[in-house]
Amino acid sequence: MNPFSRFVWLALCALLLCVVAVPGLQAQASADTVPSLAPASSAPTSAPAAAPAAKSGDPFRLNIGLEGTGQPGGQVSVAVQIVLVMTLLSIAPSIVLLMTSFTRIVIVLGFVRTALGTPSAPSNQIIVGLSLFLTFFLMGPVFDRVQKEALTPYLANHISSGEAIDRASVPLKEFMLKQTRTRDLEYFLELGGFGPTAVKDLPMRVVIPAFVISELQTSFQMGFMLFLPFLVIDFLVSSVLMALGMMMMPPTVVALPLKLLLFVLVDGWHLVVKSLVQSFA
């Protein structure tokens, strides 16, 4: 755990402890400082009842229940919701990387840069940023369904948190199954010991790894097709330099401007992005 995460957790624990401890301290202090209302000079007519022995201060306790006060059954308390949100934020990058179109896009764009022979242009920030925005564009309908079917009813307290998670997983599962090969699903079903399972009953722990393997396979196939024209240029340049006796001239120095010229003439970035978007249709 990095120092920032440790600081956030310590601050959260201290806040919860203050919320629980301060009301108890205030109540105890007010009970100890209440003055006696009977006058000092008046004598009691009868023997007063014995006052109960003062109790020692109870230890502070932090109760985290599975049902919040005034919430529908099945809802979790605010403290548990905060813990769940912090956990979700920590695994959010993995969700974006492995359950969306980001994996295929960033790998293909990386292959394009490698095939051109320019390892630093475009930079990693540009590649990741373009992949991220293309992912948001392609996953827009899926995110809209998640918001409409799961997030909005949950924020309106119409459904419980468990039902909201189940509803949110349905659009993501449908998207992943459309891009997943059957043999990958069958392999992970067999590996997990599952019998014949309907598509709608496939668990996420089977769908996610099968989807990732299928995305890697598809992205490497697209990368191979992108490498072929640039590989032909490298062969031609090497053969010409060898025929001219210029064996000391690095072929990459001559091939790089020819690759860039070819990529610009055919409008390469438009073709690559178009192929990526159409591959998810």
LINHU-V920636 format. One record per pair of residues at least 24 apart in sequence whose C-alpha atoms are under 6 Angstrom apart, sorted by the first residue. I is the first residue (numbers start at 1). GAP is how many residues later the second one is. D is the distance in Angstrom with one decimal. If there is no record, write none. Layout:
I | GAP | D
I | GAP | D
This chain:
75 | 85 | 5.6
101 | 34 | 5.6
102 | 33 | 5.5
104 | 111 | 5.7
104 | 115 | 5.1
105 | 26 | 5.7
106 | 25 | 5.5
108 | 111 | 5.8
108 | 115 | 5.7
111 | 112 | 5.5
115 | 112 | 5.5
142 | 29 | 5.8
176 | 35 | 5.9
180 | 31 | 5.0
180 | 34 | 5.4
184 | 26 | 5.1
185 | 25 | 5.5
